[in-house]
Amino acid sequence: VDDDGNFLQEGVQLIELATALLCPRLVAHAVNKLVMPAVDDENALDLIELARMHDLERLEQRCVDVIASNLHQFVVDNEQFIELLAEDSASILQGGDINVADIPLAAEIRSSMAKLDLGAAERIELNELLAACKDRALARLATS
């Protein structure tokens, strides 16, 4: 149990165990009751990777929403965020899908930002920051 009384670590372990035991209802319970309430700007990037690994769409969307509402915090010198964007780019390139116009995570964040009550100037600034991160991710991918 962490400082906030959340059972995040136990929830993650339960997801792993329930997935291995092929118990989707237990996975759903762990996600809904233990993990989703604990998603915050400190753990959203780690949990989005967990969500993708186990195909947990609601958890992934919750993480994207947290990232979108705290985007400034994620784009400033956050290598984990850049790496996640680079991984998304790599999966597109490996899949050979040349018709994809955006990195999926960036598109999801942009979609989530559209739901926020942002002024025009703030929306433009955040889109520019996200574009800069996307460029850094693509540059990293090109050099690897």
Backbone hydrogen bonds in HBPLUS format (Angstrom, degrees):
<---DONOR---> <-ACCEPTOR-->    atom                        ^
c    i                          cat <-CA-CA->   ^        H-A-AA   ^      H-
h    n   atom  resd res      DA  || num        DHA   H-A  angle D-A-AA Bond
n    s   type  num  typ     dist DA aas  dist angle  dist       angle   num
A0002-ASP N   A0006-ASN O   3.10 MM   4  5.61 157.0  2.16 151.6 156.2     1
A0005-GLY N   A0002-ASP O   2.95 MM   3  5.37 164.3  1.97 119.4 123.2     2
A0011-GLY N   A0007-PHE O   2.83 MM   4  5.97 151.2  1.91 150.2 159.5     3
A0012-VAL N   A0008-LEU O   2.90 MM   4  6.22 156.6  1.95 157.1 162.8     4
A0013-GLN N   A0009-GLN O   2.99 MM   4  6.23 164.1  2.01 149.8 154.1     5
A0014-LEU N   A0010-GLU O   2.84 MM   4  6.01 152.1  1.91 145.3 153.7     6
A0015-ILE N   A0011-GLY O   2.91 MM   4  6.15 150.9  1.99 145.8 153.5     7
A0016-GLU N   A0012-VAL O   3.05 MM   4  6.36 161.9  2.09 150.6 154.7     8
A0017-LEU N   A0013-GLN O   2.94 MM   4  6.20 165.2  1.96 151.3 155.2     9
A0018-ALA N   A0014-LEU O   2.77 MM   4  5.82 169.5  1.78 152.4 156.2    10
A0019-THR N   A0015-ILE O   2.89 MM   4  5.92 150.8  1.98 145.4 153.2    11
A0020-ALA N   A0016-GLU O   3.06 MM   4  6.28 159.6  2.11 144.8 150.2    12
A0021-LEU N   A0017-LEU O   2.92 MM   4  6.19 145.3  2.04 147.9 158.3    13
A0023-CYS N   A0018-ALA O   2.83 MM   5  5.04 167.3  1.85 153.0 155.1    14
A0022-LEU N   A0019-THR O   3.06 MM   3  4.95 158.0  2.11 101.9 108.3    15
A0026-LEU N   A0023-CYS O   3.11 MM   3  5.46 123.7  2.44 107.0 120.4    16
A0027-VAL N   A0023-CYS O   3.07 MM   4  6.42 154.3  2.14 151.8 159.9    17
A0028-ALA N   A0024-PRO O   2.90 MM   4  6.13 164.7  1.92 149.0 152.6    18
A0029-HIS N   A0025-ARG O   2.93 MM   4  6.14 154.1  2.00 141.6 148.8    19
A0030-ALA N   A0026-LEU O   2.92 MM   4  6.13 164.5  1.94 150.0 153.8    20
A0031-VAL N   A0027-VAL O   2.89 MM   4  6.15 161.8  1.93 156.3 161.6    21
A0032-ASN N   A0028-ALA O   2.87 MM   4  6.00 175.2  1.88 154.4 156.1    22
A0033-LYS N   A0029-HIS O   2.86 MM   4  5.76 166.7  1.88 153.8 157.9    23
A0034-LEU N   A0030-ALA O   3.00 MM   4  5.18 146.9  2.11 126.5 136.3    24
A0035-VAL N   A0030-ALA O   3.06 MM   5  6.41 150.3  2.15 154.8 162.2    25
A0036-MET N   A0031-VAL O   2.77 MM   5  5.71 173.6  1.77 165.3 166.0    26
A0038-ALA N   A0035-VAL O   2.86 MM   3  5.29 141.6  2.01 114.1 126.2    27
A0039-VAL N   A0036-MET O   3.28 MM   3  5.50 166.2  2.30 110.9 114.9    28
A0043-ASN N   A0040-ASP O   3.17 MM   3  5.67 137.7  2.36 110.0 119.7    29
A0044-ALA N   A0040-ASP O   2.96 MM   4  5.69 130.4  2.21 160.5 173.1    30
A0047-LEU N   A0043-ASN O   2.91 MM   4  6.09 164.7  1.94 161.1 166.2    31
A0048-ILE N   A0044-ALA O   2.86 MM   4  5.95 142.0  2.00 143.2 152.6    32
A0049-GLU N   A0045-LEU O   3.39 MM   4  6.57 150.1  2.49 136.9 143.2    33
A0050-LEU N   A0046-ASP O   3.16 MM   4  6.54 154.0  2.23 143.3 150.5    34
A0051-ALA N   A0047-LEU O   2.82 MM   4  6.02 161.0  1.85 147.7 153.0    35
A0052-ARG N   A0048-ILE O   2.97 MM   4  6.16 155.4  2.03 142.5 148.6    36
A0053-MET N   A0049-GLU O   2.94 MM   4  6.11 156.2  1.99 147.1 154.0    37
A0054-HIS N   A0050-LEU O   3.08 MM   4  6.30 147.6  2.19 150.2 157.6    38
A0055-ASP N   A0051-ALA O   2.85 MM   4  5.64 100.7  2.48 136.3 153.5    39
A0056-LEU N   A0051-ALA O   2.77 MM   5  4.61 166.8  1.78 138.4 142.8    40
A0055-ASP N   A0052-ARG O   3.34 MM   3  4.89 162.9  2.37  95.2 100.2    41
A0060-GLU N   A0056-LEU O   2.95 MM   4  6.21 160.4  1.99 155.0 161.5    42
A0061-GLN N   A0057-GLU O   2.87 MM   4  6.11 159.6  1.91 150.6 155.9    43
A0062-ARG N   A0058-ARG O   2.95 MM   4  6.17 154.8  2.01 144.3 151.3    44
A0063-CYS N   A0059-LEU O   2.98 MM   4  6.24 157.9  2.02 151.1 156.6    45
A0064-VAL N   A0060-GLU O   2.90 MM   4  6.19 158.3  1.95 151.0 157.3    46
A0065-ASP N   A0061-GLN O   2.87 MM   4  6.10 156.8  1.92 149.8 156.0    47
A0066-VAL N   A0062-ARG O   3.03 MM   4  6.31 154.2  2.09 145.8 152.4    48
A0067-ILE N   A0063-CYS O   2.90 MM   4  6.18 160.9  1.94 152.3 157.7    49
A0068-ALA N   A0064-VAL O   2.81 MM   4  6.01 163.9  1.84 153.4 157.9    50
A0069-SER N   A0065-ASP O   2.97 MM   4  6.16 155.6  2.03 145.8 151.9    51
A0070-ASN N   A0066-VAL O   3.13 MM   4  6.24 122.4  2.48 137.9 151.4    52
A0070-ASN N   A0067-ILE O   3.17 MM   3  5.20 144.7  2.30  99.3 109.7    53
A0073-GLN N   A0070-ASN O   2.95 MM   3  5.64 127.3  2.24 119.8 131.4    54
A0074-PHE N   A0071-LEU O   2.92 MM   3  5.08 126.7  2.21 101.7 116.5    55
A0075-VAL N   A0071-LEU O   3.00 MM   4  6.17 148.5  2.10 163.3 171.5    56
A0082-ILE N   A0078-ASN O   3.20 MM   4  6.57 161.0  2.24 150.8 156.0    57
A0083-GLU N   A0079-GLU O   2.82 MM   4  5.97 158.8  1.86 149.3 155.6    58
A0084-LEU N   A0080-GLN O   2.98 MM   4  6.16 151.5  2.06 141.6 148.9    59
A0085-LEU N   A0081-PHE O   3.05 MM   4  6.36 157.3  2.10 149.0 154.6    60
A0086-ALA N   A0082-ILE O   2.87 MM   4  6.14 154.4  1.94 148.2 156.1    61
A0087-GLU N   A0083-GLU O   2.85 MM   4  6.11 153.0  1.92 148.7 155.7    62
A0088-ASP N   A0084-LEU O   3.04 MM   4  6.31 155.3  2.11 145.0 151.3    63
A0089-SER N   A0085-LEU O   2.96 MM   4  6.25 156.5  2.02 147.5 153.9    64
A0090-ALA N   A0086-ALA O   2.85 MM   4  6.10 157.9  1.90 149.5 155.7    65
A0091-SER N   A0087-GLU O   2.98 MM   4  6.22 154.8  2.04 148.1 154.1    66
A0092-ILE N   A0088-ASP O   3.20 MM   4  6.50 147.9  2.31 143.4 151.4    67
A0093-LEU N   A0089-SER O   2.99 MM   4  6.32 164.0  2.02 154.3 158.4    68
A0094-GLN N   A0090-ALA O   2.80 MM   4  5.96 163.1  1.82 155.1 159.9    69
A0095-GLY N   A0091-SER O   3.03 MM   4  6.01 141.8  2.18 131.8 141.6    70
A0097-ASP N   A0092-ILE O   3.34 MM   5  5.79 149.5  2.43 161.1 158.8    71
A0096-GLY N   A0093-LEU O   3.05 MM   3  5.07 148.4  2.15  98.4 108.3    72
A0106-ALA N   A0103-ILE O   3.01 MM   3  5.31 113.0  2.47 108.4 124.4    73
A0107-ALA N   A0103-ILE O   2.95 MM   4  6.21 160.1  1.99 161.7 168.4    74
A0108-GLU N   A0104-PRO O   2.89 MM   4  6.14 156.7  1.94 153.0 159.4    75
A0109-ILE N   A0105-LEU O   2.92 MM   4  6.16 158.0  1.97 150.8 156.6    76
A0110-ARG N   A0106-ALA O   2.92 MM   4  6.11 161.9  1.95 148.7 153.8    77
A0111-SER N   A0107-ALA O   2.93 MM   4  6.12 155.4  1.99 145.8 152.5    78
A0112-SER N   A0108-GLU O   2.92 MM   4  6.14 154.4  1.99 145.8 152.9    79
A0113-MET N   A0109-ILE O   2.78 MM   4  6.03 149.8  1.87 150.3 159.4    80
A0114-ALA N   A0110-ARG O   3.12 MM   4  6.37 138.9  2.30 139.8 149.7    81
A0115-LYS N   A0112-SER O   3.13 MM   3  5.48 147.0  2.25 105.1 114.1    82
A0116-LEU N   A0113-MET O   2.98 MM   3  5.21 151.3  2.06 106.3 115.4    83
A0118-LEU N   A0116-LEU O   3.07 MM   2  5.69 123.4  2.40 106.8  91.0    84
A0123-ARG N   A0119-GLY O   2.90 MM   4  6.10 160.9  1.94 156.0 161.9    85
A0124-ILE N   A0120-ALA O   2.97 MM   4  6.16 159.9  2.01 150.1 155.1    86
A0125-GLU N   A0121-ALA O   2.95 MM   4  6.15 163.3  1.97 148.0 152.9    87
A0126-LEU N   A0122-GLU O   2.89 MM   4  6.08 164.8  1.91 152.7 156.4    88
A0127-ASN N   A0123-ARG O   2.95 MM   4  6.12 156.9  2.00 146.1 152.8    89
A0128-GLU N   A0124-ILE O   2.92 MM   4  6.15 151.5  2.00 149.0 157.0    90
A0129-LEU N   A0125-GLU O   2.92 MM   4  6.22 156.2  1.98 149.6 156.2    91
A0130-LEU N   A0126-LEU O   2.89 MM   4  6.08 160.7  1.92 149.2 154.6    92
A0131-ALA N   A0127-ASN O   2.91 MM   4  6.06 153.2  1.98 141.2 148.9    93
A0132-ALA N   A0128-GLU O   2.92 MM   4  6.16 152.3  2.00 145.9 153.2    94
A0133-CYS N   A0129-LEU O   3.01 MM   4  6.31 154.3  2.07 147.6 154.3    95
A0134-LYS N   A0130-LEU O   2.90 MM   4  6.15 155.2  1.97 147.2 154.6    96
A0135-ASP N   A0131-ALA O   2.89 MM   4  6.16 154.6  1.96 147.0 153.6    97
A0136-ARG N   A0132-ALA O   2.97 MM   4  6.26 154.5  2.03 145.0 151.8    98
A0137-ALA N   A0133-CYS O   2.89 MM   4  6.15 154.9  1.95 149.1 156.1    99
A0138-LEU N   A0134-LYS O   2.93 MM   4  6.20 158.4  1.97 150.5 156.1   100
A0139-ALA N   A0135-ASP O   2.87 MM   4  6.06 153.7  1.94 146.9 154.6   101
A0140-ARG N   A0136-ARG O   2.91 MM   4  6.10 155.6  1.97 145.8 152.3   102
A0141-LEU N   A0137-ALA O   2.98 MM   4  6.20 153.4  2.05 144.0 151.5   103
A0142-ALA N   A0138-LEU O   2.94 MM   4  6.16 148.3  2.04 143.0 151.4   104
A0143-THR N   A0139-ALA O   3.15 MM   4  6.41 140.1  2.32 143.7 153.0   105
A0144-SER N   A0141-LEU O   3.29 MM   3  5.29 149.6  2.39  97.1 105.8   106
